[in-house]
Every structure is written in C-alpha cells, then in structure tokens.
Amino acid sequence: MNKSTIGRRYASALFQLLDQSGIESARSALSALQQGLEEIPALKHVLASPVFNFEEKQAVLTELSQRMEAPSVMRDFLTQLLKKNRAMLLPEISEAFAELADQQQGVQQVWVVSATPLPSAEKEQIKQDLSQTLHHGVEVAFEIDPHLIAGLRIKIGSRVFDNTVLGRLTGMHDQLTKG
C-alpha cells in the first residue's frame, strides 16, 4: 500500500470525526503542518528521528496544533499518528483532507501551470471553461514554469493534462528512443 493510499485513509477517518464547524480549521492546521514539514528541517527531524521520544514529539505537535487553533479532535488524531509512526504522512493526509473538504463543498481543486504569466481575463476564461467541463465549481491555482516553453499543464486530482511544448518534446523523445 503506498503513502497516498494510507494518507487518504487517515484523512477520511479525521474527516468523519469532525463536525462541519471544525473542517476548515483542521484543513488549515493540516496545511500549516504540511508546509512546516516541507520548509522547516528541524520539525521534520523531530518527528522522524528516533532520538526524540513519543512524549517529546507529542508535545511539539500539541503545541503547534494549539497555536493553530486546531479542533481538539485533531490533537487526538495527531497523537494516534505518532503512536502508529505515521506522522511523516502529514503531507499526504493534508492533501487528501483538502480534497475531501472541497468535494463536500462541491468544489474541485485544479492546478494550471503555464510558461508565462497569464492575463487575468484569460485566467477567468480558464476557470469558467473548467467549471463548465467538470460540471461544478473549481478552485484554480495558477503557477508559472518557464521550462514548459509554451502551452498549459492542468492537474485535476491525480490526472494531468499536458499540452505544453516541453510535454510534446518529451513525448517525441520517448517515441524516438523506443524505436
């Protein structure tokens, strides 16, 4: 079983434990923890290292969750993650939890990556087109990656639609090298 499958299971369990009022605060707390693990090496070290015992790790997560005003259910959830040695799955859990929250609200998270900044009118058109195509609301995050050369890469859930020059060149290269 891979990390994302396990992360989805934990996210689903937490989601079911929360009432409607706690979902957004849990989402923002999970997102902050995910960001912390990705950007603060010391936090990752504390949670991953066997040098720190369970109580020390629990104290760190309890303090962080209190500062983020996370629901009390989430503090118990974080304790269970530590007991099961699953704290390093927080990034996967955070992403899966955000997807569940979006689904409940009838919104789909979509990432659009372009080689150059898109004009706001074009961004709005893309949002409208995606909303009509998916038949529900969308939350679109726009990113820039100059390596793409031109075109768009759109990520919806686990599906990626790559209509970039880099994607086409890579595809051609793969075909040529396969024979």
N, C-alpha and C positions, 0 to 999 in steps of 0.2 A: 504494500500500500504506500503511495507516495505522500509527500508532505502536504500537497494541496488538498488531497482527499481527507487526510486526517484533520487538517486545518478547517475544512468545510464542516466536518462532523462536530468539532468543538464550537465553531461559530454558530451552528444550528442549535446546539444544546444551550449556549448562552442566550441566543435569541429567544428561545422558548421560555427561558426562566424570567425574562424581563417583561414588565408591563409596558404599555405604549409610551408612558412618560419617560422611561429610562433608556429607550433605544438610542436616541440621539446623543445623550451624554455618554453612553457606553461606546457608541461609534467614535465619538471624538477622542475618548480616552484610549481606545484601541489604536486609533490612527496616530496619536501622540506617542504611544509606546512603540509602535512600528517605526516611526520616524526616529525615535530615540535609539532604538537598536541599530538602525542603519547609519546614524550620524554620530553616535557617541560610543566610541570603542570601550570606554570604562563600563558602561551599562551592559554591553554585550559580554564583556569579560566576567562581570559579577554573576550574571545569570548562567553563563556556560561553564564557568570554572568550578572544578570540584574543591578548590581551595576554600570557597565560601560555603558555609553550611546552610541547611534549609532555612533556619531562623533568620540568618542574615539576608538571604535572598528574599524571604517573605517580608522582612522589614523594609527593604528597598521598594518592592512592588506595592506594599501597603501605603507607604509614604507617597509614592508617585500617584497612586490612584486617589488618595485623599486630596492631594494638591489639584488633581484634575477634576475633582468633584464627581467621581465615578459612582454609580449606584452601588450600594452595599453588596448586592448580589454579585457584582463583578469582582469585588475584592475576594469573595469566597471562591469565585471561578479561578482567579489568578493563583490562589493557594492550591487549588486542585491541579492546575497546570504544573506548578512546582513539584507537587507530590508525585506526579506522573512523569517528571522530567520532560515536559513538553513546552517549557517557557520559550524556547527558541523558535517555536512555531507561531509566535505572536504576529509576525508579518503576514503569514498565510491566513491566520484566523481573522486578522483585521480586514483583509481584502474580501474574504468570504462573508464576513459580517456586514460590510458595506453593501455588498451585492444583495444580501437578504433584505436589508433596510430599504434599498432602492426598489426592489421588487414589491415590497409591501406598499410603498408609496406610488407604485405604478410608473417608476422612472428607471430608465436604463442608463448606466454609465458608459460613455463612449469616449475613446481617445482618438484624436485626429492629429497626425504628425505630418508636417509639411516642410519643404526645404527652406522656404522663406516665410516671413510673417504674412498672414492673410489679412486682407482688408476686412473691416467689421461687417460690411454688407455681405461679403462672401461667407463669413463665419455664420451669420444669421441664416443665410440660404442653406448652408450645410446642415445647421440644426433643424430647420424646417423639413428638409428632404429626409433626414434620418428619422425624425419623428413620424413622418408620413409612412416611410418604408417599414418601420418597426411597429407601427400602429399604437404607440404610446409615447409618453413624454421621455425626453432624453436630457441627460446632463452631460455636456460635451466639454472635455478638457483639450485645449489646443496646445501643441508643443511644436518646437522648431528643431529640425535636424538637418543641417546643411549637407550632410553626406548623401542625402536622398537625391540630390541634384534637382529633381522636379517631380511633381505629382503628389499624391496623398497616400498615407498608410492609415487605415481605420481599424481600430481594435474594439470589438464588441464582445464582452465576455472573454471566452477563450478563442474566439475566431478573429483572424487577422485578414484584412483585405488590403493587399499591397499593389497599388497602381503607381509605383514610383519608377523612375528611370533606374535607380540602383537595384530595385527588385527585379526589373526586367533584365538588366545586365547580368545579375546573379543567376537568374533562371537560364539565360542563354549560355552562360559559362558552364552551368551544371549539365545542360543538354550536350554541349560540345565535348565535355570531358567524359561523359558516359558513352559516347560513341554514336 
